[in-house]
Amino acid sequence: MAEPVLEARGVIKRYGHVLALDGADFSALPGEVVALIGDNGAGKSTLVKVLAGAIRPDGGEVLVDGAPVHLAGPLDARGHGIEAVYQDLALAPDLDAAANLHLGRELYLIPFLRVLDRRAMRDRAIAAFADLGIELPDVGAPVATLSGGQRQSVAVARAVAFASRIIFMDEPTAALGVVQRGRVLETMRRVRDRGVSVVLVSHNMPEVLAVADRIEVLRMGRRVAAFTASRTSVEELVGAMTGALEMGNGAGSGGAQ
């Protein structure tokens, strides 16, 4: 098996008396879609935030390409090629798609005067959207005027444009219709095929099985199973999530890793 591009080993995170992560493990391999699933309170969002640099763990280690790293914050994670798309999307509704794509990474005609190179940002945005097969009615329109699926696409394109190793996508289709969900899943496949790993956090088991290559299961802050998606089922995944299907050594039987 290839060396993980990103890995968590024995990660611990406490919030007062609450143990959110209890020695959690996780791995994402190069150029794959790996789903991270678990019931509410299993620790998924906390683990994602640790791996994306948003919060610091109280124990354990995070490795990038096999080397331990200390992620001081999201900007530090971005320096390692790690991007995240959270449920709130973190878009500026009054700015257009091109400006949102470059939030925090603006291009300037005259840097010391902070004069934006709007033409360059627009051209780069159009190319980024086209590369992912994303169709927007007008890249110059405020994001607030776009549909939910289109806003999701802008957030994903922003992450893809700057990620060199891995993208986390937290419940990316939760508020979307059937057609829009299909487009987001296809975007994930396109990203994977470009060699960038995708971590999908989702409660939608049919979607997980449709798009993921591997699936890792968290329960009570620990990884309890890992499956090859093509060799497992919804029933087996739910059993691992709830504890109805007991595993040995944190591995599932359905093509477990």
Backbone bond lengths (Angstrom), bond angles and torsions (degrees), N, CA, C in turn:
res aa  C-N    CA-C-N  psi(-1)  N-CA   C-N-CA  omega(-1)  CA-C   N-CA-C  phi
1 M - - - 1.457 - - 1.521 109.50 -
2 A 1.333 117.80 140.49 1.454 122.53 -179.59 1.523 110.45 -64.34
3 E 1.328 115.50 154.10 1.460 120.26 176.45 1.525 109.95 -67.28
4 P 1.330 118.02 134.62 1.473 119.72 -179.82 1.522 111.83 -59.52
5 V 1.317 115.26 141.96 1.457 119.82 174.52 1.523 110.22 -76.18
6 L 1.339 116.23 -29.23 1.459 122.39 176.95 1.521 108.36 -145.79
7 E 1.319 116.05 137.38 1.463 119.68 -174.82 1.521 110.78 -146.71
8 A 1.332 115.11 143.71 1.461 122.05 170.96 1.513 108.15 -114.89
9 R 1.319 116.51 134.88 1.458 121.00 178.43 1.523 109.56 -127.95
10 G 1.314 115.45 114.66 1.458 121.44 174.75 1.517 114.57 57.52
11 V 1.339 116.89 39.21 1.465 120.50 -176.05 1.526 111.06 -73.31
12 I 1.334 114.92 133.45 1.463 122.91 179.67 1.524 108.91 -120.89
13 K 1.323 116.69 135.67 1.458 121.23 174.72 1.516 109.04 -143.34
14 R 1.340 115.22 124.66 1.457 121.22 179.15 1.519 109.77 -114.45
15 Y 1.324 115.02 145.14 1.454 122.52 169.76 1.517 106.32 -123.14
16 G 1.327 116.97 92.36 1.455 120.34 -173.91 1.520 109.71 65.36
17 H 1.340 115.57 -121.65 1.466 120.13 179.78 1.535 112.01 -89.71
18 V 1.338 116.59 -2.14 1.459 119.97 -178.11 1.524 109.67 -92.46
19 L 1.318 116.21 125.75 1.459 122.45 177.92 1.522 108.10 -96.22
20 A 1.339 116.63 97.40 1.466 120.81 -176.57 1.518 111.80 -75.59
21 L 1.331 117.16 -38.61 1.465 122.30 176.91 1.518 108.16 -126.85
22 D 1.319 115.33 125.90 1.462 121.70 -173.36 1.530 109.38 -117.92
23 G 1.333 115.87 67.71 1.467 119.47 -178.28 1.517 111.87 77.24
24 A 1.332 116.94 44.20 1.467 121.48 -175.72 1.529 111.66 -73.72
25 D 1.327 114.69 139.26 1.459 122.54 173.75 1.522 108.89 -116.00
26 F 1.335 114.85 152.06 1.463 119.97 177.59 1.516 108.00 -164.64
27 S 1.348 115.75 147.72 1.462 119.19 175.53 1.517 109.97 -145.54
28 A 1.328 114.89 143.03 1.460 122.19 174.72 1.521 107.46 -124.73
29 L 1.319 116.19 125.76 1.460 121.44 -177.68 1.525 110.45 -90.53
30 P 1.308 118.30 158.08 1.470 120.78 -179.59 1.527 112.03 -59.89
31 G 1.330 116.32 134.92 1.452 122.16 172.95 1.510 115.21 60.72
32 E 1.331 117.96 43.59 1.461 121.14 177.63 1.528 109.83 -134.86
33 V 1.337 114.62 161.26 1.461 120.58 166.52 1.522 106.29 -102.59
34 V 1.320 116.36 115.69 1.462 120.70 177.69 1.517 107.71 -114.95
35 A 1.323 116.27 126.87 1.463 121.16 179.49 1.518 109.72 -91.56
36 L 1.340 115.41 139.07 1.458 122.35 174.73 1.518 106.90 -113.96
37 I 1.340 116.20 112.34 1.457 120.12 -174.31 1.521 110.55 -124.48
38 G 1.328 114.65 163.60 1.451 121.23 179.34 1.516 108.73 166.96
39 D 1.304 116.52 160.09 1.460 120.90 179.53 1.521 109.86 -70.04
40 N 1.324 117.19 168.83 1.463 120.79 175.64 1.526 109.92 -56.14
41 G 1.329 116.34 132.98 1.454 120.53 -179.43 1.503 114.64 85.20
42 A 1.331 117.63 5.60 1.465 120.59 -178.44 1.527 112.00 -74.23
43 G 1.336 117.07 -20.01 1.465 120.07 179.31 1.516 114.25 109.46
44 K 1.337 117.69 8.82 1.467 120.70 -175.51 1.526 112.33 -60.75
45 S 1.324 116.25 -53.05 1.465 119.86 -176.72 1.525 111.02 -64.14
46 T 1.320 116.75 -38.15 1.469 120.06 178.15 1.519 110.58 -62.92
47 L 1.318 117.30 -44.26 1.464 120.80 -179.86 1.527 110.51 -64.43
48 V 1.328 117.23 -42.23 1.456 120.32 178.19 1.524 110.34 -60.10
49 K 1.321 117.16 -43.00 1.467 120.22 -178.87 1.526 111.56 -66.76
50 V 1.317 116.79 -34.23 1.469 119.77 174.98 1.530 109.95 -64.26
51 L 1.328 116.36 -47.48 1.459 120.46 -176.27 1.525 112.59 -72.07
52 A 1.337 116.99 -22.62 1.462 120.68 177.73 1.527 112.16 -95.35
53 G 1.333 117.27 5.26 1.451 121.12 175.68 1.515 115.52 81.80
54 A 1.337 118.15 5.95 1.464 120.54 -176.64 1.526 112.55 -76.12
55 I 1.342 117.21 -31.00 1.462 121.15 175.35 1.522 108.67 -135.62
56 R 1.319 115.64 155.88 1.459 120.38 -179.18 1.530 109.93 -99.71
57 P 1.316 117.20 136.98 1.469 119.72 179.12 1.523 110.97 -75.88
58 D 1.327 115.51 160.85 1.456 121.10 176.12 1.520 112.16 -92.63
59 G 1.329 116.06 -10.61 1.460 120.38 179.29 1.505 110.63 -168.83
60 G 1.333 116.66 170.77 1.451 121.37 -177.91 1.511 111.00 83.74
61 E 1.333 116.15 -171.50 1.454 119.27 -178.79 1.514 111.65 -144.51
62 V 1.336 114.49 156.09 1.458 123.58 176.10 1.527 107.10 -116.21
63 L 1.326 116.66 134.18 1.456 121.41 -178.64 1.520 110.47 -123.20
64 V 1.318 116.82 138.97 1.452 123.80 173.32 1.529 107.47 -117.14
65 D 1.313 116.09 121.48 1.470 121.39 -176.99 1.527 111.49 52.79
66 G 1.331 115.94 37.25 1.456 121.36 175.76 1.509 115.72 85.69
67 A 1.336 117.79 -4.85 1.466 120.99 -178.62 1.524 110.48 -108.22
68 P 1.343 118.63 131.81 1.464 121.01 178.51 1.529 111.22 -61.58
69 V 1.333 115.80 138.98 1.466 121.10 177.86 1.526 108.65 -132.94
70 H 1.329 115.79 156.76 1.459 122.34 174.58 1.521 106.52 -118.01
71 L 1.314 116.41 107.43 1.456 121.64 -177.05 1.527 108.97 -87.16
72 A 1.336 115.90 107.55 1.457 120.55 -176.28 1.521 112.26 -77.63
73 G 1.333 117.47 -16.49 1.455 121.73 -179.38 1.511 110.50 175.92
74 P 1.332 117.62 177.78 1.467 120.98 -179.47 1.526 113.65 -57.61
75 L 1.332 117.58 -36.13 1.464 119.63 178.83 1.516 111.09 -65.59
76 D 1.316 115.96 -36.19 1.465 120.73 176.43 1.528 109.88 -64.74
77 A 1.346 116.19 -43.17 1.464 120.15 178.03 1.527 110.75 -62.16
78 R 1.334 116.32 -41.30 1.466 119.64 178.38 1.519 111.02 -60.47
79 G 1.332 116.10 -34.28 1.460 119.97 177.34 1.511 112.51 -63.03
80 H 1.337 116.33 -22.75 1.465 121.39 176.31 1.531 111.87 -95.76
81 G 1.325 117.21 10.14 1.461 120.53 178.49 1.507 114.49 80.60
82 I 1.351 117.48 23.54 1.466 122.83 -177.64 1.524 109.25 -107.87
83 E 1.327 116.43 125.55 1.464 122.25 178.24 1.527 109.37 -126.82
84 A 1.328 116.54 157.73 1.467 120.60 179.37 1.517 110.19 -138.61
85 V 1.331 115.55 141.54 1.458 122.94 173.14 1.524 106.64 -116.78
86 Y 1.343 116.13 107.10 1.456 120.69 -178.04 1.529 110.59 -89.71
87 Q 1.316 116.24 170.69 1.460 120.84 -175.88 1.524 112.92 -61.51
88 D 1.351 117.19 -32.23 1.468 118.78 -179.34 1.529 112.37 -81.47
89 L 1.345 117.21 -4.50 1.473 125.72 175.36 1.530 113.74 68.73
90 A 1.330 119.10 -27.23 1.468 123.04 178.35 1.530 112.09 55.89
91 L 1.332 115.74 45.19 1.462 121.28 176.77 1.522 110.00 -100.35
92 A 1.331 116.18 153.96 1.465 121.73 174.63 1.520 107.39 -95.20
93 P 1.344 119.08 106.76 1.463 121.77 -169.88 1.528 114.97 -62.64
94 D 1.326 117.44 -27.90 1.467 119.85 -177.17 1.528 112.83 -85.84
95 L 1.331 117.50 -9.25 1.460 121.48 177.91 1.518 109.75 -94.89
96 D 1.335 116.45 156.50 1.460 119.69 -179.93 1.529 110.76 -80.33
97 A 1.334 116.12 176.94 1.455 121.15 -175.61 1.525 111.77 -62.81
98 A 1.328 117.00 -40.00 1.464 120.55 -179.10 1.524 110.98 -64.26
99 A 1.337 116.94 -42.41 1.465 120.52 179.15 1.523 110.78 -66.59
100 N 1.331 117.09 -38.52 1.461 120.31 177.71 1.519 112.03 -66.31
101 L 1.318 116.43 -35.86 1.463 119.67 178.64 1.529 110.39 -60.90
102 H 1.328 116.93 -31.59 1.460 121.41 -175.16 1.521 113.38 -105.77
103 L 1.330 118.50 15.67 1.465 120.34 179.54 1.529 110.34 -55.87
104 G 1.329 115.52 122.24 1.457 120.00 -178.75 1.512 113.58 80.27
105 R 1.326 117.26 -4.64 1.471 121.95 -179.45 1.536 109.21 -136.51
106 E 1.306 116.84 38.60 1.458 122.44 -175.31 1.530 111.47 -61.88
107 L 1.330 114.81 150.20 1.458 121.70 175.08 1.525 108.19 -101.80
108 Y 1.329 116.37 139.72 1.459 120.25 -174.55 1.525 111.96 -123.14
109 L 1.334 115.01 140.28 1.455 120.89 170.96 1.525 109.96 -74.60
110 I 1.350 115.27 -43.92 1.456 121.73 178.26 1.533 106.98 -128.60
111 P 1.340 117.18 91.76 1.472 120.20 -171.94 1.520 114.65 -54.00
112 F 1.340 118.35 -45.36 1.464 118.70 -174.13 1.526 112.47 -71.34
113 L 1.351 116.90 -17.47 1.461 120.84 174.94 1.532 112.16 -99.08
114 R 1.342 115.72 -1.41 1.470 122.35 179.27 1.526 111.52 58.71
115 V 1.328 116.17 38.16 1.465 120.93 176.76 1.527 108.36 -88.99
116 L 1.335 116.06 115.81 1.459 120.95 -174.58 1.523 111.81 -70.38
117 D 1.333 115.13 143.84 1.464 121.64 172.28 1.528 106.73 -94.73
118 R 1.313 116.27 79.69 1.460 121.51 -173.85 1.533 111.93 -64.65
119 R 1.336 117.34 -36.43 1.458 119.75 179.20 1.537 111.23 -62.60
120 A 1.338 116.26 -44.74 1.462 120.26 179.84 1.529 110.96 -64.29
121 M 1.337 116.45 -40.27 1.465 119.58 179.61 1.530 110.76 -66.69
122 R 1.326 116.51 -39.67 1.461 120.12 178.56 1.528 110.47 -64.94
123 D 1.337 117.20 -45.32 1.462 120.79 -179.36 1.532 110.72 -62.85
124 R 1.328 115.61 -41.56 1.462 119.21 179.87 1.523 110.81 -66.80
125 A 1.323 116.86 -38.42 1.468 120.60 179.03 1.525 110.80 -65.10
126 I 1.332 116.74 -44.86 1.469 120.32 179.52 1.522 110.02 -59.60
127 A 1.332 117.38 -42.18 1.464 121.04 179.22 1.523 111.33 -65.69
128 A 1.344 116.85 -40.13 1.469 120.56 -179.65 1.520 111.32 -65.52
129 F 1.342 116.82 -41.87 1.457 120.13 179.36 1.527 110.94 -67.49
130 A 1.334 116.90 -41.44 1.462 120.75 179.99 1.528 110.72 -64.11
131 D 1.325 116.66 -37.52 1.463 121.06 -178.58 1.518 112.01 -62.75
132 L 1.335 115.80 -29.69 1.464 120.89 -179.85 1.525 112.73 -98.96
133 G 1.328 116.85 3.62 1.457 120.07 -179.18 1.511 113.30 71.35
134 I 1.345 117.17 26.07 1.462 122.35 -178.66 1.527 109.19 -90.86
135 E 1.318 116.33 127.62 1.458 121.08 -179.95 1.527 109.63 -111.66
136 L 1.336 116.15 120.83 1.454 122.20 176.84 1.521 108.67 -117.66
137 P 1.339 117.68 142.35 1.468 119.36 -179.37 1.518 112.34 -63.63
138 D 1.346 116.90 -33.45 1.463 120.37 -178.35 1.522 108.38 -162.29
139 V 1.353 117.11 112.21 1.468 119.61 -178.77 1.525 111.33 -68.57
140 G 1.328 117.86 -11.59 1.450 121.48 178.76 1.512 114.16 -93.35
141 A 1.342 116.57 -1.61 1.467 120.30 -179.44 1.530 110.45 -83.30
142 P 1.342 118.27 146.93 1.467 120.23 176.59 1.528 110.80 -56.70
143 V 1.316 116.16 141.74 1.464 120.96 -179.08 1.527 111.25 -59.52
144 A 1.334 116.99 -28.87 1.467 120.90 -179.82 1.523 111.93 -60.62
145 T 1.330 118.36 -23.18 1.465 121.30 -178.36 1.525 112.55 -87.68
146 L 1.335 117.94 -5.54 1.458 122.00 -178.13 1.524 111.01 -85.58
147 S 1.315 116.28 159.40 1.468 121.66 176.00 1.526 109.66 -72.84
148 G 1.334 115.25 168.13 1.459 119.50 179.32 1.517 112.25 -58.99
149 G 1.316 116.51 -42.26 1.461 120.45 179.57 1.513 112.34 -66.34
150 Q 1.334 116.81 -38.01 1.462 120.76 178.91 1.524 110.89 -68.00
151 R 1.333 117.44 -39.88 1.465 119.97 176.81 1.527 110.39 -63.90
152 Q 1.327 115.59 -40.99 1.462 119.78 177.10 1.522 109.97 -59.70
153 S 1.326 116.50 -41.70 1.464 121.07 -179.37 1.523 111.41 -63.20
154 V 1.339 116.99 -38.52 1.463 120.62 178.23 1.530 109.96 -63.35
155 A 1.334 117.04 -44.08 1.464 120.74 179.85 1.520 111.20 -63.74
156 V 1.335 116.23 -40.78 1.461 120.44 178.98 1.531 110.39 -66.68
157 A 1.329 116.70 -44.71 1.464 120.30 179.98 1.518 111.17 -60.74
158 R 1.323 117.17 -37.77 1.469 120.92 178.24 1.530 110.37 -61.85
159 A 1.338 116.50 -44.27 1.457 119.79 179.04 1.520 111.30 -65.98
160 V 1.332 116.38 -43.63 1.462 121.00 -178.15 1.525 111.14 -64.22
161 A 1.332 116.76 -37.23 1.461 120.90 -176.32 1.522 112.16 -61.89
162 F 1.337 116.15 -26.40 1.464 118.51 -173.88 1.530 113.75 -119.09
163 A 1.331 118.24 -9.83 1.463 120.21 179.94 1.523 110.05 -80.86
164 S 1.311 116.56 133.50 1.457 120.20 176.14 1.523 111.81 -110.70
165 R 1.344 116.40 -16.49 1.457 119.41 -178.34 1.531 113.11 -120.90
166 I 1.330 116.90 -51.77 1.468 117.73 -168.89 1.526 111.41 -154.44
167 I 1.342 115.27 147.31 1.458 122.46 176.25 1.523 108.99 -127.33
168 F 1.329 116.44 130.24 1.459 122.01 172.82 1.520 108.53 -95.89
169 M 1.327 117.02 133.24 1.461 122.19 178.19 1.528 107.94 -126.67
170 D 1.333 115.66 109.24 1.466 122.24 -174.84 1.525 109.96 -95.04
171 E 1.324 116.52 108.81 1.470 123.31 179.93 1.535 111.23 47.34
172 P 1.328 118.44 56.47 1.469 120.42 -172.14 1.517 115.14 -69.32
173 T 1.338 118.08 -17.58 1.465 119.93 -176.68 1.519 112.86 -113.65
174 A 1.331 117.97 10.16 1.465 121.42 -170.90 1.524 113.27 -57.88
175 A 1.344 117.63 -37.05 1.470 120.32 -174.84 1.523 112.55 -109.61
176 L 1.334 117.26 21.32 1.457 120.38 -174.25 1.528 112.17 -108.91
177 G 1.337 115.15 157.24 1.457 120.91 174.51 1.514 111.09 -79.58
178 V 1.323 115.96 177.97 1.469 121.47 -174.17 1.524 111.66 -60.42
179 V 1.332 117.22 -48.64 1.462 120.83 -177.92 1.520 110.51 -64.03
180 Q 1.333 116.59 -43.83 1.457 120.26 -179.60 1.524 111.87 -65.70
181 R 1.346 117.00 -36.87 1.464 119.96 177.50 1.523 110.53 -62.29
182 G 1.322 115.44 -42.14 1.459 119.49 179.01 1.514 112.50 -60.54
183 R 1.327 116.51 -37.89 1.464 120.42 179.57 1.524 111.46 -68.05
184 V 1.331 116.75 -39.54 1.462 119.79 178.59 1.528 110.42 -65.09
185 L 1.333 117.39 -41.78 1.458 120.53 178.46 1.527 110.78 -63.54
186 E 1.321 117.03 -38.98 1.462 120.31 178.13 1.525 110.37 -66.32
187 T 1.328 117.07 -36.50 1.462 120.60 176.50 1.521 110.39 -61.63
188 M 1.333 117.38 -40.54 1.465 120.79 177.36 1.519 111.39 -59.76
189 R 1.313 116.00 -42.43 1.472 119.63 178.81 1.526 110.82 -64.05
190 R 1.316 116.46 -40.08 1.469 120.16 178.86 1.529 110.88 -63.15
191 V 1.322 116.12 -41.33 1.463 120.33 178.82 1.523 110.03 -63.45
192 R 1.326 116.79 -46.89 1.466 121.46 178.12 1.524 110.74 -57.46
193 D 1.331 116.63 -42.87 1.454 120.36 -177.45 1.522 112.13 -68.52
194 R 1.334 117.16 -16.72 1.465 121.32 174.73 1.520 111.96 -84.88
195 G 1.349 116.22 -1.56 1.458 120.55 177.68 1.510 114.83 94.18
196 V 1.340 117.15 4.00 1.465 121.22 177.48 1.527 108.48 -96.90
197 S 1.322 116.65 129.58 1.462 120.44 -179.35 1.526 110.41 -74.95
198 V 1.328 115.72 147.27 1.463 121.98 179.04 1.524 108.76 -124.03
199 V 1.328 115.96 129.13 1.465 121.40 173.50 1.516 107.56 -106.21
200 L 1.318 116.79 115.64 1.458 123.04 -179.23 1.524 109.97 -101.73
201 V 1.331 116.00 119.57 1.465 121.30 173.62 1.517 107.02 -102.27
202 S 1.330 117.18 118.91 1.462 119.39 -173.83 1.521 111.24 -155.95
203 H 1.355 114.55 152.17 1.464 121.55 171.45 1.527 111.03 -98.76
204 N 1.322 117.24 -5.11 1.459 121.56 -175.75 1.527 109.43 -88.95
205 M 1.331 116.66 96.37 1.454 120.39 -173.49 1.542 113.56 -64.71
206 P 1.345 120.13 -41.42 1.463 118.90 176.51 1.532 112.38 -59.62
207 E 1.321 117.37 -39.28 1.470 120.74 176.84 1.523 110.75 -64.45
208 V 1.312 116.07 -43.29 1.464 120.85 179.19 1.532 109.96 -57.51
209 L 1.330 116.53 -47.91 1.464 119.97 -179.21 1.519 112.14 -67.29
210 A 1.343 117.00 -27.39 1.464 120.38 -178.17 1.517 112.62 -75.34
211 V 1.325 117.31 -31.19 1.465 118.84 -171.37 1.527 114.37 -115.42
212 A 1.333 118.08 -23.53 1.467 120.01 -172.95 1.525 112.38 -82.48
213 D 1.323 114.90 148.93 1.464 121.47 170.41 1.522 110.09 -89.87
214 R 1.334 116.09 -40.45 1.462 122.34 176.86 1.517 109.11 -132.97
215 I 1.341 115.47 160.87 1.463 121.49 -179.92 1.518 108.61 -136.62
216 E 1.330 116.16 127.94 1.460 121.01 175.13 1.532 108.47 -114.25
217 V 1.329 116.27 139.35 1.462 122.25 -172.95 1.521 110.67 -115.12
218 L 1.331 115.73 127.90 1.460 121.77 173.93 1.522 109.80 -104.26
219 R 1.317 115.10 141.86 1.463 120.49 171.99 1.518 107.72 -147.59
220 M 1.329 116.35 126.70 1.465 123.16 179.62 1.528 111.49 53.65
221 G 1.341 115.43 41.60 1.455 120.31 173.58 1.501 116.53 80.36
222 R 1.348 116.91 11.18 1.465 119.77 179.72 1.521 110.32 -136.27
223 R 1.327 116.47 151.52 1.464 119.66 173.42 1.524 107.95 -76.38
224 V 1.334 115.41 124.57 1.457 119.44 -177.19 1.525 112.44 -112.64
225 A 1.334 117.71 -12.27 1.458 119.45 -179.61 1.520 109.99 -163.93
226 A 1.329 115.24 155.00 1.467 122.02 173.44 1.519 107.56 -141.35
227 F 1.326 116.60 133.73 1.459 122.10 -174.77 1.524 111.96 -128.84
228 T 1.319 115.18 151.52 1.455 121.15 163.54 1.523 106.44 -83.69
229 A 1.319 117.48 124.28 1.462 120.83 -171.05 1.522 112.79 -58.64
230 S 1.315 116.96 -37.99 1.464 120.21 -176.28 1.522 112.38 -71.50
231 R 1.340 117.89 -9.15 1.464 120.45 -176.59 1.526 113.26 -119.23
232 T 1.333 116.00 20.65 1.460 117.77 178.97 1.521 109.52 -133.61
233 S 1.328 116.15 -176.83 1.464 121.73 -176.13 1.512 109.75 -141.04
234 V 1.334 115.84 166.65 1.464 120.74 176.60 1.518 110.12 -58.00
235 E 1.325 116.15 -42.65 1.471 120.25 -177.80 1.526 110.99 -61.48
236 E 1.318 117.15 -42.00 1.460 120.17 -179.70 1.528 110.93 -67.92
237 L 1.320 117.08 -39.52 1.459 120.64 179.01 1.529 111.01 -64.42
238 V 1.335 116.21 -45.52 1.462 120.06 179.19 1.523 110.34 -63.45
239 G 1.319 116.93 -38.65 1.460 120.72 177.43 1.517 111.95 -61.23
240 A 1.330 116.95 -40.20 1.466 120.58 178.48 1.524 110.87 -68.87
241 M 1.328 116.46 -39.45 1.467 120.84 -179.27 1.521 112.51 -64.76
242 T 1.327 116.07 -38.67 1.466 120.66 -174.00 1.520 113.61 -92.48
243 G 1.334 116.63 -13.89 1.457 120.42 -177.02 1.507 112.99 90.86
244 A 1.338 117.26 0.23 1.463 120.39 178.16 1.518 111.02 -68.06
245 L 1.343 116.06 -28.08 1.460 121.89 178.25 1.512 107.36 -108.16
246 E 1.314 117.37 101.40 1.461 120.70 -176.50 1.517 110.26 -78.72
247 M 1.352 114.85 137.37 1.455 121.34 -178.47 1.528 109.42 -114.85
248 G 1.296 114.58 160.48 1.452 120.63 173.98 1.520 110.43 -109.35
249 N 1.319 117.75 133.03 1.457 123.81 176.79 1.520 112.51 57.47
250 G 1.341 117.94 32.36 1.447 121.03 175.40 1.495 114.60 68.96
251 A 1.331 118.93 24.90 1.465 120.89 -177.80 1.507 110.28 -127.07
252 G 1.324 115.18 139.69 1.446 119.69 177.70 1.506 111.41 -91.52
253 S 1.310 116.40 161.87 1.463 120.39 -177.77 1.497 113.46 -82.37
254 G 1.354 117.85 -22.45 1.454 120.64 -174.84 1.507 112.66 -81.09
255 G 1.309 117.18 69.16 1.446 120.80 -179.42 1.524 110.80 72.16
256 A 1.313 116.33 38.07 1.454 120.17 -175.00 1.506 111.47 -65.37
257 Q 1.337 114.17 150.79 1.461 120.46 178.62 1.526 108.07 -90.05
